[in-house]
């Protein structure tokens, strides 16, 4: 495990960067031209970035970026 110290301005900047990345990934995940392995990799990246955002943001802010998991298994 790694740790680092950030001042309040750096925390806000990190939050901003993470939220922008999640917004871009969310937009790309809605693209019907992207399929299969690429979409799965993007979904994994989304989940990773979301977990990092949870360390910087309040639960109320994180709820806005939660994705519904869609399972291909029946």
Secondary structure, DSSP 8 states (H G I E B T S, - for coil): -------HHHHHHHHHHHHHHHHHHHHHHT-TT--HHHHHHHHHHHHHHHHHHHHHS-HHHHHTT------S--
